[in-house]
Structure formats: structure tokens, C-alpha cells
Amino acid sequence: MLDAGTDHIVVVDNTRRVLGVLSASDLAGLETRSPFALRHAILSARDEDELVAAAKRLRALFLALLDAGIGPLDVGRVLSLQVDSLTVRLIELSTARRGPAPAAWAWLALGSTARRELTLASDQENALAYEGESEEAEAYFSGLAEDVTRGLVRCGFALDPNGVAASNALWRLPAARWIEVFRECLEQPDRSHLIRANVAFDFRQIAGSLEVVTPLVAVLREAKDHPDLMRRLARSATDFKPPLGFRGSLANGKGLDLKQGGMIPIANLARFFALSNGITISSTTGRLEAVEAAGALDAEVASALREAFEIVMRIRLDNHAAQLDAGDEPTNIVAPASLPPLTRAHLREAFRAIAHAQKLLAVYVPLGM
């Protein structure tokens, strides 16, 4: 229901006989820390201050989901959908102050939010597309983007440190220009375009009526026909190495970065395998399932990467919970010594699966690139 944005579902028995209708308000009333209750509080916030207050409940919801035994990938989906709701309400509050937009527009979530793999330590990455190229439209959407990104920061979400946000003019463009940018990433995959591709190619429209997804996806389907881009994407999929030491053991040090050493490499691998086969699904595990089904990736490798992704996500979320319990801010750094022996073993095997998959891309990565 959260995913589909619906407030009601029909309940049936195994013969498809209708038993009744269940509403989101019914579920919200069951538990104040439920995802439905929080979503209701967010969407009914009368101003930004109320929205900030509602956002503070997200951490309690996160802990409740973990305590309930919800799977790590589902926790990431719920957190992403709550951020979607926060963003939508911030947009509504902004347009209520500024008046109707002068042109059709689309707000795009990027990165982990687009893939619905958000954690409490994830940065916010977003973009905005709008119709036409008038100065009036640019001025309006510049203000809207500033309102929303500022509001997200107030709600406790850090913006991407590299400025990947709609408040940055580089990530707020007319729709026609976005299509050109995507095509340039395919045809001129220099360093700047490759960086943009690794971020912008994971996108999801969460608000606005402008139809921009279909033309952008059409460009992505052409990626497989651009060998230079594919080689460079393969290289980027091997840039972040899992933190393994001598003979495949966990590297020693002050801590392991689970995002850079685990999540990013798998996400980059999945993106490469998907785009090189014309697959435009956004989620990491969805991409791996699709390339396996298409026969483009060995079933054992695909399964190992999916399992590794879930293992790293679980450890990452458990680490966030432990940090919150200690009164600390959630980070992606975990000390190996703090993990139980079995968890360390699972993490080591997850990193080994990543390293093995990266070796498969050696054929795409010529020396000296």
C-alpha cells in the first residue's frame, strides 16, 4: 500500500470472495510507530515545522521495523517511501506559498532513494526536470528546489556532498536538456559524463505531471550499443574494492566502510550488467534477478551478489541501530571486532563474492584506461 500510494485494499479469501476493505487509517491506528501512521503524519503536516517534527519519528520507526524482524531490503524500501512522502509534502508546501508552477515538471529521486535502498546514513540525491526553457520557469523551479532541499536538511537528511541536488542548476534542467545529457553520457563518456551517468541513471519520478521517464528510459536502453561507455562503466564497477586483506580475510583497521566497500560495488556491478543488456530496472536486486533471467549472468554469481547485498545491508542497518542506542549518529563504519564471529564470516564471504564478480569484468577493462 505504501509502495502503490493507495489508501485502501480489498481483503479476499482463497476463493477470491471479498471479506472486506482495509484502509490505511485502520492500520495507522494499530500502532503509532507504523509506516502508515508516520506517512499520515507527514502528508497531513500543516507547515514545515510540523513536517520536521514528524520526520523525527523516522528513527523510532526504523528501530521498530528491525525489532519486528522486517527484512533489510524491505526496511530500505519503507525508509525510501517515507522520504518520498516528505519530499512530496515539502513540494506541496512550497507551491502553496509560491503559487502554481508556470510549466509542467517532474521531481526525480536519484541514487539509493531511487533504488529504494535508503538507510539512515544515506545522502539525499535528487533532480528536477521542467517543460520549456523560459526564465520564469527557471526562477520558479530554482526557488522550489531550494525550499525542498532546505526542508530535507531540516528533516535530518544530509544532501549529497558533491552537490547532486535539484537546488544545484546542474541537476535542474529543462526536460529536453535532460534527454540531451543522457545521450551525451552515452556518446561522450568522459569522466564528468561518467560520474553523472553513475548517479543519474538510477532515477525514479516521485512527483509532478511531466512525462520524462519514458524518453529517458528509451535512451538508457541504447546504452548497450555504446562499447566505450560500457567499458568505462565496467571500470567504475571495479573502482571500489571490498576491504579484504591477506588471503581474503577482512582488512584490519579502525573500521570497515560498508557503503564504499560493499553496497556501492554491488550497485555498480548490477547497473553495469543491467545496462549492458538493455535492462532498465532501478533496484540492485531487481537488476541482478533480471540479468540472471536473461541468461546474461551466471546464476551462481547473481545469487551470490544478491545474498551479499542483503548481508551487507543487514549489518549496515544493525550497526545503525547500535549507534542510535549508544546515542551516536548512524554511520557506515563498523569495527570488525564488534561483530559476532558468524557475522564476520558472512561479511567476509559477501566481500569475496563481490571481488569474484569484479574479476569477471576484467575483459571489459583494458589496461591503462
Secondary structure, DSSP 8 states (H G I E B T S, - for coil): -TTTT-SEEEEE-TT--EEEEEEHHHHHTT-TTSHHHHHHHHHT-SSHHHHHHHHTTHHHHHHHHHHTT--HHHHHHHHHHHHHHHHHHHHHHHHHHH-S-SS-EEEEEEHHHHTT---TT--B-EEEEESS--HHHHHHHHHHHHHHHHHHHHTT--B-TT--STTSGGGEEEHHHHHHHHHHHHH---HHHHHHHHHHTSEEEEE-S---HHHHHHHHTTGGG-HHHHHHHHHHHHHS---B-GGG-B--SS-EEHIIIIIHHHHHHHHHHHHTTT----SHHHHHHHHHHTTSS-HHHHHHHHHHHHHHHHHHHHHHHHHHHTT----SEE-GGGS-HHHHHHHHHHHHHHHHHHHGGGGG--TT-
